[in-house]
């Protein structure tokens, strides 16, 4: 009689035990990865909060801010404990930037969309939409939540082509 090309594999009792232990370790590792992912999502899950402090009536709102617009803004930025870290008001000149171009923190690029001239908002910006873990020393520590009181003074829109 000829021998089969592939002899039948008959695992020993110890091989079966090692296989079960390996499967348990893989399952435990997978469970840990899922838990870590959920924890990370929960920690990063804070969202930008936008509060309207002064609303402009629709009839008076001739233009709303959108990506690509140049905005002139007055603002005051504070930390959660109320410490002011910057303000355009004492300087007397509004801050001018292009919305959606990455010239400002992500919380501003997102939180200042669809504003009317004269409108005031309060933005509560989580760290990941602000300066992140690195902060902006010396005034803004890493991981800081930022609070901005903003007023849109003027919108300059590039003419459509």
Buried (B, 14 or more C-beta within 10 A) or exposed (E): EEEEEEEEEEEEEEEEEEEEEEEEEEEEEEEEEEEEEEEEEEEEEBEBBBEEEEEBEEEEBEEBBBEEBBBBBBBBBBBEEEEEBBBBEEEEEBBBBBBBEEEBBBBBBBBBBEBBBBBBBBBBBBBBBBBBEEBBEEEBBEBBBBBBBBBBBBBEEEEEE
